Amino acid sequence: MVEMWNIAIQTHADEEAEVCAVPQFKINTEEKWGIGWKYSLKCLNCGYISPVVKLYREITTGKRGRKAAAVNINLQAGLLDMPLGNSRTRLLLADLDITPPAESGMSKLSSYVSSKTTDLNNESMRTKVEEVKNVNRRRGASNPNVINVALDGRYNCLTIGHSKKPGQGASQSIGIAWVLIKFATTDGDSTSATGIEEAMRTLHPMWKVERLADPAHLSASQFRQCFKAYFSDGMFRGKTKVEKTNQKKTLSQDIKSRYSGPKVIQYLAARLCGDYSSIHSCLREINLRDEDFQPHSMLDFGSGLGTSVWASTKLWKRITEFYCVDYSSDMNTVARLLLQDGKEDGYMKVPVVFRNKLPADYKFDLVISTYTLMEIKSEQERAKLIESLWNRTENYLVIVEKGSYSGFALIHETRQHLLKLSKQSKKGHIFSPCPHHEPCPKLKEKNSPCFFEARYTDLDQMEPEGLETEYFSYIIFRVGPKPNTESFPRIVDEPFKMKSCTHCHLCCSNGKLHHAVISSQEHEKDLYRCSRILLWGDMLPVRDKQLSDNNDVISEKDDMLPVRGKQISDNNDVISEKDDMLPEKSNCGQ
């Protein structure tokens, strides 16, 4: 770097000394391949452009073609514990005057986008923005830049229809990425692996009834049964019986070495699809409601199998830095193998950094923590962790726990602590699911937990055809003050749809519960149709004033739908672990 500036100053003095006595340089061109760079400087006074300087040392190999670049081993060792992508690394090296590594060694870990491609993309986006503005002008919008979805108690058929309504965030059903199914069940082979299927089936029921923090109580005979399962012959391509037997033994040893912790196999078998469906539902709501949010960095605390990485990359394509933290090295290994198509030497699909501790003071656009608070026994430790994650949040903080009594208690505890932090130091507000900052009305008025559901298709080899259900409680906090606009009420229980009306249990922005009945005779046609496709967790796009003024609001003393599961004791501040899991077949309530 110093040599580049010396060359620019010396050549400028030799060629432009009479025209420009005191040069002012800036970077003119920058060529990158991997993280090896070439620079040229330009004088702002006279327009002089310096020769291109290579910021790496070349090695003569004796072969034809381009010379090889020397590998900077010190830089590779320094970057091992740093959550930096290529762009931030380049700026860091430029400031520290450190020679970059070989351009050939890092070529697969970065992507080069030319300035012409960037200009074409910007021009395309400007064209799309103008098209949206023109549509809004034709519809009579006062501000053509934003589509106004606030309603005065009625639907405007010109702008909003029942099929595409604001507030519809709950997913009909979530299909697990085929890559996860393929490499989580067949170890990277597209043919059927009966042995892994048997191992999963043996361990799968245990996680249907046990919480992650509880011991699985699996005996040694059950583990031996998993590892000695019979493998199908179609998975191995040996010509002779001996070759196939050796391949089976190799695969069995490979499975044992990869999943050295038996709990990792348990978690892979029973929680992969459920974890993915819950975090996908939460992130999908951010994607639908905040279309301008395009994260570039993500922190996942308690990353597990990396389901948050898969869900976020499906919704946002511009994330370049993933930092996954999990205390289990075995879990990190399995998550990494899923991203490498199940191959130890495979190419990682996204640039993920796996660590067992949080990074230093470094902020991320999106911070996620799923099913982690239940593993922390002390309330003080949980509060310290939440504060640490909040301080590292640049835009959104997402916390997800099990949809149970104890899971909701942890989410409610996190909600109160974050509201307290937002008042004391860093400003923030609840983005979802609560439309208010008041005490939880379900806990205050009904003494029942608030949770939601996600429907998904399980692994093909694990369950028969049909949809599975994952119950989860969550909270999404956003950095910044709360908007002045009124939030739509949220459906906090499964809508009860009768022949000519729909019963909706709503949590409104005034911090109260309402039981609204929307019928085809008394309401707008689009509003009624909208209520017929509403799902548990959606927002009903009407104002609280309409709910309080109309006669379709049923009093709290009237007959309501049955409450899901058991009630929380009024005198119990601490929820018992025995009441943790909710019955999967119970009715939905308020």
C-alpha positions in Angstrom: 0.0 0.0 0.0 2.8 2.4 0.9 4.7 1.5 -2.3 1.6 2.3 -4.4 1.4 5.9 -2.9 5.2 6.3 -3.4 5.0 5.3 -7.0 2.0 7.6 -7.7 3.8 10.6 -6.1 7.1 9.9 -7.8 5.6 9.5 -11.3 3.4 12.5 -10.8 6.4 14.6 -9.9 8.3 13.4 -13.0 5.4 14.0 -15.5 3.2 16.7 -14.1 5.5 18.8 -11.9 5.1 21.9 -14.0 1.3 21.7 -14.1 0.5 20.5 -10.6 2.8 21.1 -7.7 0.7 19.7 -4.8 -1.3 16.6 -5.9 -4.5 15.4 -4.3 -5.0 11.7 -5.0 -8.0 9.5 -4.7 -8.6 5.8 -5.8 -9.4 5.8 -9.5 -9.8 2.1 -10.4 -10.0 -1.1 -8.3 -9.7 -4.6 -9.7 -10.6 -7.5 -7.5 -10.3 -11.2 -7.9 -10.9 -13.2 -4.7 -9.5 -10.8 -2.2 -6.4 -9.8 -4.2 -6.6 -6.3 -5.5 -5.0 -3.9 -8.0 -5.3 -0.1 -7.6 -4.6 3.0 -9.6 -4.8 6.6 -8.2 -6.0 9.8 -9.8 -5.0 13.4 -9.0 -8.0 15.7 -8.5 -6.1 18.8 -9.5 -4.6 17.8 -12.9 -6.3 14.6 -13.7 -3.1 12.5 -13.7 -3.7 8.7 -13.4 -1.0 6.6 -11.8 0.1 3.1 -13.1 -1.9 0.1 -11.8 -0.2 -1.4 -8.7 -0.7 -5.0 -7.5 -1.2 -5.3 -3.8 0.2 -8.8 -3.6 3.5 -10.5 -4.3 3.8 -12.7 -7.4 5.7 -16.0 -7.6 7.4 -17.4 -10.7 6.2 -21.0 -11.2 8.0 -21.8 -14.4 4.8 -22.5 -16.2 2.9 -20.7 -18.9 0.2 -18.2 -18.1 -0.3 -15.8 -15.2 2.1 -15.8 -12.3 0.8 -17.2 -9.0 0.3 -14.9 -6.0 1.9 -15.6 -2.6 -0.5 -16.8 0.1 -0.6 -14.6 3.1 -0.8 -17.2 5.9 -0.8 -14.5 8.7 -4.0 -12.9 7.2 -5.7 -16.3 7.0 -5.0 -17.0 10.6 -6.1 -13.5 11.7 -9.4 -13.8 9.8 -10.2 -17.1 11.5 -11.9 -15.5 14.5 -13.3 -12.4 12.8 -16.9 -12.2 11.5 -15.9 -10.2 8.3 -16.9 -10.6 4.7 -14.7 -9.8 1.7 -15.8 -6.2 1.4 -15.1 -5.3 5.1 -11.9 -7.3 4.9 -10.7 -5.2 2.0 -11.3 -2.0 3.9 -9.6 -3.3 7.0 -6.5 -4.4 5.0 -6.3 -1.0 3.2 -6.3 0.8 6.6 -3.8 -1.6 8.2 -1.4 -1.8 5.2 -1.5 -5.6 5.1 -0.7 -7.6 2.0 -3.8 -9.4 0.8 -3.7 -13.2 0.3 -3.5 -15.0 -3.0 -6.1 -14.1 -5.5 -6.4 -17.7 -6.8 -6.9 -19.1 -3.3 -9.9 -16.9 -2.5 -11.6 -16.7 -5.9 -14.4 -19.2 -5.0 -15.3 -17.3 -1.9 -16.3 -14.0 -3.6 -18.3 -12.8 -6.5 -17.3 -10.1 -8.9 -20.0 -7.7 -10.1 -18.9 -5.1 -12.8 -20.0 -1.5 -12.7 -22.0 -2.0 -15.9 -24.0 -4.8 -14.2 -24.7 -2.5 -11.2 -25.8 0.3 -13.4 -28.2 -2.0 -15.3 -29.7 -3.2 -12.0 -30.2 0.3 -10.8 -31.8 1.3 -14.0 -34.2 -1.7 -13.8 -35.1 -0.8 -10.3 -35.8 2.8 -11.2 -38.1 1.6 -14.0 -40.0 -0.7 -11.6 -40.4 2.2 -9.1 -41.9 4.4 -11.9 -44.3 1.7 -12.8 -45.5 1.4 -9.2 -45.9 5.2 -9.0 -48.0 5.3 -12.2 -50.3 2.5 -10.9 -50.7 4.4 -7.6 -51.6 7.6 -9.5 -54.2 5.8 -11.5 -55.7 4.5 -8.3 -56.0 8.0 -6.8 -53.3 7.6 -4.1 -52.3 10.9 -2.6 -48.7 9.8 -2.2 -47.6 7.8 -5.3 -44.5 6.4 -3.6 -46.4 4.4 -0.9 -49.5 2.3 -1.2 -51.8 3.3 1.6 -53.3 0.3 3.3 -54.9 2.0 6.3 -58.7 1.4 6.1 -61.6 3.5 7.5 -63.5 0.4 8.5 -64.3 -0.6 4.9 -62.4 -2.2 2.0 -61.6 -0.3 -1.1 -62.0 -2.8 -3.9 -59.8 -0.8 -6.3 -56.7 -1.3 -4.1 -57.3 -4.2 -1.8 -58.9 -7.5 -2.6 -59.6 -10.5 -0.3 -57.0 -12.6 -2.1 -54.1 -10.2 -1.4 -54.9 -8.3 1.8 -52.5 -6.4 4.2 -51.6 -8.3 7.3 -51.8 -11.8 5.8 -48.5 -13.3 7.1 -49.3 -16.8 8.3 -48.1 -19.4 5.9 -50.6 -21.9 4.5 -47.9 -24.6 4.6 -44.1 -24.5 4.4 -42.2 -27.0 2.2 -38.8 -27.9 3.5 -36.0 -27.1 1.1 -35.3 -30.2 -1.0 -31.6 -29.9 -0.2 -32.3 -30.4 3.5 -34.4 -33.4 2.8 -31.8 -34.9 0.5 -28.8 -34.5 2.7 -30.4 -34.9 6.1 -31.9 -38.2 5.2 -29.4 -39.8 2.7 -26.0 -38.4 3.6 -25.6 -36.7 0.3 -26.8 -39.6 -1.9 -30.0 -39.3 -3.9 -30.8 -42.9 -3.4 -32.7 -44.2 -0.3 -30.8 -44.8 2.9 -32.9 -47.2 4.9 -30.4 -47.4 7.7 -30.6 -43.7 8.5 -34.3 -43.9 8.2 -34.5 -46.6 10.9 -32.1 -44.7 13.2 -34.3 -41.6 12.9 -37.5 -43.5 13.5 -36.1 -45.0 16.7 -35.2 -41.6 18.1 -38.0 -39.5 16.5 -40.8 -40.2 19.1 -38.5 -39.1 22.0 -38.5 -35.5 20.7 -42.2 -35.4 20.3 -42.7 -35.3 24.1 -39.4 -34.1 25.6 -38.2 -30.5 25.8 -34.7 -29.7 24.6 -33.5 -28.8 28.1 -34.7 -32.2 29.4 -32.6 -35.4 29.2 -33.7 -37.9 26.5 -33.3 -40.9 28.7 -32.3 -43.1 25.9 -30.6 -46.4 26.8 -27.4 -47.8 25.2 -29.4 -50.5 23.5 -31.5 -47.9 21.6 -28.3 -46.2 20.4 -26.8 -49.5 19.2 -30.0 -50.2 17.4 -29.7 -46.9 15.5 -26.1 -47.4 14.5 -26.5 -51.1 13.6 -29.6 -50.5 11.4 -29.7 -52.3 8.0 -28.8 -50.2 4.9 -30.5 -50.7 1.6 -28.3 -52.2 -1.2 -29.4 -49.6 -3.7 -27.4 -46.9 -1.8 -24.1 -48.6 -2.5 -22.6 -49.2 -6.0 -20.1 -51.9 -5.3 -19.8 -54.6 -7.9 -19.2 -57.5 -5.5 -20.7 -58.3 -2.1 -17.4 -57.6 -0.4 -17.2 -54.1 -1.9 -20.7 -53.3 -0.8 -20.0 -54.5 2.7 -16.9 -52.4 3.0 -18.9 -49.3 1.8 -21.6 -50.0 4.4 -19.0 -50.2 7.1 -17.3 -47.0 5.9 -20.7 -45.1 5.9 -21.5 -46.4 9.4 -18.2 -45.2 10.8 -18.7 -41.9 9.0 -22.1 -41.4 10.6 -20.7 -42.2 14.0 -17.8 -39.7 13.5 -20.0 -36.9 12.2 -22.7 -37.2 14.8 -20.6 -38.0 17.8 -23.2 -36.6 20.1 -26.4 -38.8 20.0 -28.5 -35.8 20.7 -27.4 -34.3 17.4 -29.0 -37.2 15.6 -32.1 -36.8 17.7 -32.4 -33.1 16.9 -31.8 -33.7 13.2 -34.5 -36.4 13.1 -37.2 -34.6 15.0 -36.6 -30.9 15.0 -35.2 -30.0 11.6 -38.5 -29.3 9.9 -40.2 -27.8 12.9 -37.4 -25.3 13.6 -37.3 -24.3 9.9 -41.1 -23.8 9.7 -41.3 -21.6 12.9 -38.4 -19.3 12.0 -39.5 -19.1 8.4 -42.9 -17.9 9.5 -41.4 -15.1 11.7 -38.9 -13.9 9.0 -41.6 -14.1 6.3 -43.7 -11.5 8.2 -40.7 -9.1 8.3 -40.3 -9.7 4.6 -43.9 -9.0 3.8 -44.4 -6.0 6.0 -41.1 -4.2 5.5 -40.2 -4.6 1.8 -37.4 -2.0 2.1 -35.5 -4.1 4.6 -32.7 -5.9 2.8 -30.2 -7.3 5.4 -26.6 -7.7 4.7 -25.5 -9.4 7.9 -27.1 -11.9 10.3 -26.3 -13.3 13.7 -27.9 -16.5 14.8 -27.4 -17.4 18.5 -28.2 -21.0 19.2 -28.0 -21.8 15.5 -28.4 -25.5 15.9 -28.7 -27.1 12.4 -28.6 -23.7 10.6 -32.3 -23.5 9.8 -32.3 -19.7 10.3 -29.6 -19.5 7.5 -31.8 -21.5 5.1 -34.9 -19.5 5.9 -33.2 -16.1 5.6 -31.5 -16.9 2.3 -34.8 -18.0 0.9 -36.4 -14.6 1.7 -33.4 -12.2 1.2 -30.7 -12.7 -1.4 -28.3 -9.9 -0.3 -27.1 -11.3 3.0 -23.3 -11.7 2.7 -22.3 -12.3 6.3 -23.7 -15.1 8.5 -22.4 -15.6 12.0 -23.8 -18.7 13.7 -23.1 -19.3 17.4 -23.8 -22.7 19.1 -22.0 -24.2 22.1 -22.1 -27.7 20.5 -19.3 -28.3 18.1 -21.1 -31.4 16.8 -24.2 -29.3 16.0 -22.0 -26.8 14.1 -20.4 -29.7 12.2 -23.8 -31.1 11.1 -25.0 -27.6 10.1 -21.9 -27.0 8.1 -22.3 -30.4 6.3 -25.8 -29.5 5.4 -24.5 -26.4 3.7 -21.9 -28.4 1.9 -24.3 -31.0 0.4 -23.2 -33.5 3.0 -19.6 -33.6 1.7 -16.7 -32.8 3.9 -14.8 -31.2 1.0 -17.9 -29.7 -0.6 -18.4 -26.1 -1.5 -20.4 -24.1 1.1 -23.5 -22.6 -0.4 -23.4 -19.4 1.7 -20.5 -17.7 3.5 -21.3 -18.9 7.1 -18.9 -18.5 10.1 -19.5 -21.1 12.9 -18.3 -20.2 16.4 -19.1 -21.3 20.0 -19.3 -17.8 21.4 -20.6 -14.3 20.5 -18.4 -11.9 18.6 -17.0 -8.8 20.1 -18.9 -5.5 19.9 -20.2 -5.9 16.3 -23.7 -5.1 15.0 -25.8 -7.1 12.6 -28.8 -6.1 10.5 -30.7 -9.2 11.7 -30.2 -11.0 15.1 -32.0 -14.3 15.7 -32.3 -16.6 18.7 -34.4 -19.8 18.5 -35.2 -22.3 21.2 -32.3 -21.1 23.3 -33.7 -19.3 26.4 -35.2 -22.6 27.7 -31.7 -24.0 28.1 -30.7 -21.1 30.4 -31.8 -21.7 34.0 -31.2 -18.3 35.6 -33.3 -15.3 34.9 -30.3 -13.0 35.4 -28.4 -14.9 32.8 -31.3 -14.7 30.3 -31.6 -11.0 30.9 -27.9 -10.5 30.3 -28.1 -12.5 27.1 -31.1 -10.6 25.8 -29.4 -7.3 26.5 -26.2 -8.5 24.7 -28.2 -9.5 21.6 -30.2 -6.2 21.6 -26.9 -4.2 21.7 -25.7 -6.1 18.7 -29.0 -5.5 16.7 -29.0 -2.9 13.9 -32.6 -3.4 12.7 -34.5 -6.5 13.9 -34.2 -8.9 16.9 -36.2 -12.2 16.6 -36.7 -14.5 19.6 -38.5 -17.8 19.2 -39.5 -20.4 21.8 -41.7 -23.4 22.0 -45.5 -22.8 21.9 -46.1 -24.0 25.5 -46.7 -22.5 28.9 -43.0 -22.3 29.8 -42.1 -21.1 26.3 -44.6 -18.3 26.4 -43.4 -17.4 29.9 -39.8 -16.9 28.6 -41.1 -14.8 25.6 -43.2 -12.6 28.0 -40.2 -12.2 30.2 -38.1 -11.2 27.2 -40.8 -8.8 26.0 -40.9 -6.9 29.4 -37.1 -6.7 29.6 -36.8 -5.4 26.0 -39.5 -2.7 26.7 -37.5 -1.7 29.8 -34.3 -1.5 27.8 -35.9 0.5 25.0 -37.0 3.1 27.6 -33.7 3.3 29.4 -31.1 3.4 26.6 -31.6 2.1 23.0 -35.0 3.0 21.5 -37.0 0.2 20.1 -40.6 -1.1 19.7 -42.5 -4.3 19.2 -42.8 -5.2 15.5 -44.7 -8.4 15.9 -46.9 -10.1 17.1 -48.2 -7.6 19.6 -49.9 -4.5 18.1 -49.3 -2.6 21.4 -46.9 -2.1 24.3 -49.5 -2.7 27.0 -49.5 -5.8 29.3 -50.4 -9.0 27.4 -54.2 -9.2 27.5 -54.3 -13.0 27.1 -52.2 -13.4 30.2 -53.9 -10.6 32.1 -57.6 -11.3 31.2 -57.6 -15.0 30.3 -54.5 -16.3 32.1 -53.6 -18.3 29.0 -50.4 -18.3 26.9 -50.1 -16.6 23.5 -48.6 -18.8 20.8 -49.1 -19.5 17.1 -48.8 -22.4 14.7 -46.9 -23.2 11.5 -47.9 -26.0 9.2 -45.2 -27.9 7.3 -44.5 -31.1 5.4 -42.2 -33.4 7.3 -39.3 -35.3 5.9 -40.5 -37.8 3.3 -39.0 -40.8 5.0 -40.1 -39.9 8.5 -43.9 -39.4 8.4 -46.8 -40.4 6.2 -48.3 -37.9 3.8 -49.9 -34.9 5.4 -49.1 -31.7 7.2 -47.4 -31.4 10.6 -48.0 -28.6 13.1 -45.4 -26.6 15.0 -46.6 -24.5 17.9 -44.3 -21.6 18.8 -44.2 -18.3 20.7 -42.1 -15.4 19.4 -41.4 -11.7 19.7 -39.8 -9.4 17.1 -38.3 -6.1 18.2 -37.3 -3.4 15.8 -34.8 -0.6 16.5 -36.2 2.9 16.5 -39.3 4.7 17.9 -42.8 3.2 17.5 -44.7 4.6 14.5 -47.6 6.9 15.1 -49.9 4.8 12.8 -52.4 2.4 14.4 -51.5 -1.2 14.0 -54.0 -3.7 12.7 -55.4 -6.2 15.3 -53.9 -9.7 15.3 -55.8 -13.0 15.3 -54.5 -14.8 18.4 -56.5 -18.0 18.0 -57.6 -20.2 15.1 -60.6 -18.5 13.5 -63.9 -20.5 13.9 -65.6 -20.5 10.5 -69.3 -21.3 10.4 -71.5 -21.4 7.3 -72.3 -17.7 7.1 -70.0 -16.0 9.6 -66.4 -16.1 11.0 -65.5 -15.8 14.7 -62.2 -14.0 15.1 -60.4 -13.6 18.4 -58.3 -10.4 18.1 -55.6 -8.6 20.1 -56.1 -4.9 19.4 -53.8 -1.9 19.5 -55.5 -0.6 22.7 -54.2 -3.7 24.6 -57.5 -5.5 24.8 -59.0 -8.7 23.4 -62.1 -8.6 21.1 -64.2 -11.4 19.8 -65.5 -10.2 16.4 -68.1 -12.0 14.3 -67.9 -11.1 10.6 -70.9 -12.2 8.6 -71.9 -12.0 4.9 -75.1 -10.1 5.7 -73.7 -7.3 7.8 -70.3 -6.6 6.3 -68.6 -5.7 3.1 -68.2 -8.5 0.6 -64.4 -8.3 0.5 -64.1 -8.1 4.3 -66.2 -11.3 4.6 -64.2 -13.1 1.9 -61.0 -12.0 3.6 -62.2 -13.4 6.9 -62.8 -16.8 5.3 -59.1 -17.1 4.3 -57.7 -15.7 7.5 -55.3 -17.9 9.4 -54.1 -18.0 13.0 -51.5 -15.3 13.3 -52.7 -13.0 10.5 -53.7 -9.4 11.1 -57.3 -8.3 10.3 -57.0 -5.0 8.3 -59.6 -2.9 10.2 -59.3 -0.2 12.8 -60.0 -0.7 16.5 -62.6 2.0 16.4 -64.8 0.0 14.0 -64.5 -3.0 16.3 -65.6 -1.0 19.4 -68.5 0.9 17.5 -70.1 -2.0 15.7 -72.4 -4.6 17.2 -70.4 -7.5 15.9 -68.2 -7.4 19.0 -69.2 -10.0 21.6 -68.8 -9.2 25.2 -66.3 -11.0 27.3 -69.2 -12.5 29.3 -70.7 -14.1 26.2 -70.0 -17.7 25.2 -66.5 -18.0 23.8 -64.7 -20.8 22.1 -63.0 -23.3 24.4 -59.5 -22.4 25.6 -56.6 -24.5 24.3 -55.1 -26.8 26.9 -54.9 -26.1 30.7 -55.1 -22.7 32.4 -52.2 -21.1 34.2 -52.7 -20.9 37.9 -53.4 -17.4 39.2 -51.1 -17.8 42.1 -48.3 -19.5 40.2 -45.6 -17.0 39.1 -43.3 -19.9 38.2 -44.7 -22.3 35.6 -44.2 -25.9 36.3 -42.3 -28.0 33.7 -45.0 -30.6 33.9 -47.4 -28.2 32.2 -44.9 -27.4 29.5 -46.2 -29.2 26.5 -49.7 -28.5 25.1 -51.9 -31.3 23.7 -51.5 -31.5 20.0 -55.1 -32.5 19.4 -56.8 -29.9 21.6 -59.3 -27.3 20.4 -58.3 -23.7 19.7 -59.4 -20.9 22.0 -58.9 -17.4 23.0 
